[in-house]
Amino acid sequence: MLEFVASPSRRLAANADGALYVDDSCIDCGACRWIAPDTFDAAYGASRVHTQPTTPPSRHRALMALVACPTASIGSTAREDVAAAARAYPDPITDGVYHLGFHAESSFGAASYLITRDAGNVMVDVPRFNGPLADRIEGLGGVRTMFLTHRDDVADHARWAQRFGAERVLHVDDRSAKTRAVERFIEGTDEVALAPDLTVVPTPGHTRGSMCLLSGAVAFTGDHLAYRRASGRVVAFRGACWYDWETQIESMKRLAQHSFEWILPGHGAPCHFDAARMRDQMKACIAWMADVC
């Protein structure tokens, strides 16, 4: 069940005619635009329905975006199988890695992920708490570790940690009143091996305590690094650098020394390149960052 619903009376005029719509409570987090790009895009500082879904797969993805929306800004005037869309989370991305949906407004709609592994599952950043989602995560093995990339995307971390008895990991430079109870704090900028298959790369810049997590070929990058689908480029958020851009460039250089093929960011679509193309993307991103200083 959704906690609140969109309002037809607040439907944005930019929506395509039809049952599905976005209302004016949209905060322009962009989650729906990468979850269901065949249905949603951006217009006038908000998301909108650019094309009404006409096939079962496109409608299902659109309803998954409705479920994920952090402000319940997506609605429909028709009867929809929203329950089936909710059950689709956790949603597989690549081997052993899932998108959790249920984005939280307190994290400005940032994505969260689950890594399933024999040595204990890892939740990367935090969705809004949802009991049925927790039950499905339990069915995948629960959560042993919660990796918090930075201070902005901690959402309902306390409820999730209590539900699974998980150890939370956060950089000490991003500790705040709401994260004092975190069990493990990372210090400094040296890499830390949480396990043989899990490497923490501190990447200060977006915030002073921003970190990325490397798991096999996947980089979980929080708000340090993202992918812009329209341009096909890996980017950083110059307009949302809350600590220091020059520091973020140096952090990006350290991250670029690692080999990975996936970027799973807090904001924006997951992206996949082979390792060589990803290295080229990282080099281009660093060059662009230096140019806009």
C-alpha positions in Angstrom: 0.0 0.0 0.0 1.2 3.5 -0.8 1.3 5.9 2.1 -0.2 8.8 0.1 -1.3 9.3 -3.5 -1.1 11.8 -6.3 -3.9 14.2 -7.0 -5.7 14.4 -10.4 -6.6 18.0 -9.5 -2.9 18.9 -9.4 -2.0 17.1 -12.7 0.7 19.0 -14.6 -0.4 20.3 -17.9 2.8 18.9 -19.6 1.5 15.3 -19.2 0.4 13.5 -22.3 -3.3 12.9 -22.5 -4.4 9.6 -20.8 -4.8 8.0 -17.4 -1.2 8.2 -16.1 0.1 11.5 -14.9 2.5 13.4 -12.7 1.2 16.1 -10.3 2.7 19.3 -9.1 4.2 17.8 -5.9 7.1 16.4 -8.1 10.5 17.4 -6.7 12.3 16.6 -10.0 14.4 13.8 -8.5 14.4 12.1 -11.9 13.9 8.5 -10.6 10.9 7.8 -12.8 12.8 9.0 -15.9 15.4 6.2 -15.6 13.1 3.5 -14.2 10.6 4.0 -17.1 12.1 6.2 -19.7 9.6 5.1 -22.3 6.9 6.8 -20.3 8.6 9.7 -18.3 10.9 12.6 -19.2 11.5 16.1 -17.9 9.7 19.3 -18.8 9.5 22.7 -17.1 11.5 21.6 -14.0 9.5 18.5 -13.2 8.9 15.0 -14.6 5.9 14.3 -16.8 4.3 11.5 -18.8 5.6 12.1 -22.3 3.9 8.9 -23.7 1.2 6.9 -22.2 2.3 3.2 -21.8 0.5 1.0 -24.3 2.1 -2.5 -23.7 2.1 -4.6 -20.6 5.9 -4.3 -20.1 5.9 -0.5 -20.5 2.9 -0.2 -18.1 4.6 -2.4 -15.6 7.7 -0.3 -15.6 5.7 2.9 -15.4 3.9 1.5 -12.3 7.3 0.5 -10.8 8.2 4.2 -11.2 4.9 5.1 -9.5 5.9 2.8 -6.5 9.4 4.2 -6.4 8.4 7.9 -6.5 9.5 9.5 -3.2 6.7 12.0 -3.1 3.8 9.9 -4.6 3.6 12.4 -7.4 2.6 9.8 -10.0 -1.0 8.7 -10.3 -3.5 7.2 -12.6 -7.2 7.7 -13.1 -7.5 4.0 -14.2 -7.4 0.9 -12.0 -3.8 -0.3 -12.0 -2.0 -3.3 -10.7 0.2 -1.3 -8.4 0.6 -4.3 -6.0 2.4 -6.3 -8.7 4.7 -3.4 -9.4 5.6 -3.1 -5.7 6.3 -6.8 -5.6 8.8 -6.4 -8.5 11.3 -4.8 -6.0 14.0 -5.8 -5.4 14.6 -5.4 -9.1 17.6 -7.3 -10.6 20.3 -5.1 -12.3 23.2 -7.5 -12.7 24.4 -10.7 -11.1 23.6 -10.5 -7.4 22.7 -6.8 -7.4 19.2 -5.3 -7.1 17.6 -1.9 -7.2 15.4 -1.6 -4.1 12.9 1.1 -5.3 10.8 2.8 -2.7 12.9 6.0 -2.9 12.8 8.4 0.1 11.9 12.1 -0.1 14.4 12.7 2.7 17.2 11.5 0.4 15.8 13.6 -2.5 14.7 10.4 -4.3 18.1 8.7 -4.3 18.3 5.1 -5.3 19.4 2.3 -3.0 20.7 -1.2 -3.8 21.2 -4.7 -2.4 24.2 -6.9 -3.0 23.5 -10.5 -2.3 26.6 -12.6 -1.3 27.3 -15.7 0.7 29.2 -13.8 3.3 26.3 -11.6 4.1 24.2 -9.1 2.0 24.9 -5.4 1.8 22.4 -2.6 1.5 23.9 0.4 -0.3 22.1 3.6 0.9 18.6 3.3 2.1 15.1 3.3 0.7 12.1 4.4 2.7 11.0 1.7 5.1 8.4 -0.7 3.7 7.4 -3.9 5.5 6.7 -6.1 2.5 9.9 -5.0 0.8 11.8 -5.9 4.0 10.2 -9.4 3.8 11.3 -9.8 0.3 14.8 -8.8 1.2 14.7 -11.3 4.1 13.9 -13.9 1.4 17.1 -13.0 -0.4 19.1 -13.4 2.8 18.5 -10.2 4.8 21.1 -7.5 5.3 24.3 -7.9 7.2 25.9 -4.5 6.3 24.4 -1.2 5.4 26.9 1.0 3.5 25.9 4.7 3.6 27.7 6.6 0.8 27.2 10.0 2.4 25.1 12.0 4.8 22.4 12.9 2.3 21.0 9.4 1.6 20.5 7.8 5.0 16.7 8.0 5.0 15.2 5.3 7.3 18.5 3.8 8.2 17.7 3.2 11.8 14.5 1.2 11.0 16.3 -0.9 8.5 19.2 -1.5 10.8 16.8 -2.6 13.6 14.9 -4.8 11.2 17.9 -6.8 10.2 20.4 -6.3 13.0 22.8 -4.8 10.4 26.0 -3.0 10.9 26.0 0.5 9.4 29.1 2.0 7.8 29.5 5.7 7.3 32.5 8.1 7.0 33.1 9.9 10.2 33.2 13.3 8.4 29.6 12.9 7.5 28.4 11.9 11.0 25.5 13.9 12.3 22.9 13.9 15.0 20.8 11.4 13.1 23.7 9.0 12.5 25.5 9.0 15.8 24.4 5.5 16.5 26.1 4.1 13.3 28.2 1.1 14.3 31.3 1.7 12.2 32.9 4.9 11.0 35.5 5.1 8.3 38.3 7.7 8.8 40.7 9.4 6.4 41.0 8.8 2.6 42.8 5.5 2.6 40.9 2.6 1.0 39.4 0.1 3.4 38.6 -3.6 2.7 35.3 -4.4 4.3 35.8 -7.9 2.9 37.9 -9.5 0.2 35.2 -8.6 -2.3 34.2 -5.2 -0.9 36.5 -2.1 -1.1 35.6 1.3 0.3 37.1 4.2 -1.6 36.7 7.5 0.3 35.8 10.1 -2.3 35.4 13.5 -0.5 34.1 16.3 -2.6 30.3 16.1 -2.9 30.4 16.0 0.9 33.4 15.8 3.1 32.7 12.2 3.9 31.4 10.8 0.6 32.5 7.3 -0.2 32.1 4.8 -3.0 31.9 1.0 -2.7 33.4 -1.4 -5.2 32.0 -4.9 -5.4 33.4 -7.0 -8.3 32.7 -5.1 -11.5 30.2 -2.7 -9.8 30.9 0.8 -8.4 28.3 2.2 -6.1 29.0 5.9 -6.3 26.3 7.7 -4.3 26.3 11.3 -5.4 30.1 11.3 -6.3 29.6 10.1 -9.9 26.7 9.5 -12.2 25.6 8.8 -15.8 23.8 11.2 -18.1 21.7 9.1 -20.4 21.0 11.9 -22.9 24.7 12.6 -23.6 25.9 9.0 -22.9 28.6 10.5 -20.5 29.7 9.8 -17.0 29.5 13.0 -15.0 29.8 14.6 -11.6 27.3 17.2 -10.2 29.1 20.6 -10.2 25.9 22.4 -9.0 25.5 19.9 -6.1 29.0 19.9 -4.8 28.5 20.7 -1.1 32.1 20.4 0.1 34.9 21.1 -2.5 35.1 20.6 -6.3 38.9 20.4 -6.5 38.9 17.8 -3.8 36.2 15.9 -5.7 38.5 15.9 -8.8 41.3 14.4 -6.8 38.9 11.8 -5.4 37.7 11.0 -9.0 41.3 10.4 -10.0 41.8 7.8 -7.2 38.5 6.1 -8.1 39.6 5.9 -11.8 42.6 3.8 -10.8 40.2 0.9 -10.2 38.7 -1.3 -12.9 34.9 -1.6 -12.9 32.2 -1.9 -15.5 29.0 -0.7 -13.8 28.2 2.6 -12.1 25.2 2.4 -9.8 24.6 6.0 -8.7 22.4 7.6 -6.2 20.8 9.8 -8.9 20.4 8.8 -12.5 20.4 5.6 -14.5 22.7 2.7 -13.8 25.3 2.4 -16.6 27.4 -0.4 -18.0 30.5 -0.2 -20.2 33.3 -2.7 -20.7 36.3 -2.0 -18.5 38.3 -0.2 -21.3 35.4 2.1 -22.2 34.7 2.8 -18.6 38.3 3.9 -18.2 37.9 6.3 -21.1 34.7 7.6 -19.6 36.4 8.3 -16.3 39.3 10.1 -18.1 36.8 12.2 -20.0 34.9 13.0 -16.8 38.0 14.1 -15.0 39.0 16.3 -17.9 35.6 17.9 -18.0 35.6 18.5 -14.2 39.0 20.3 -14.5 37.6 22.5 -17.3 34.6 23.7 -15.3 36.6 24.7 -12.2 
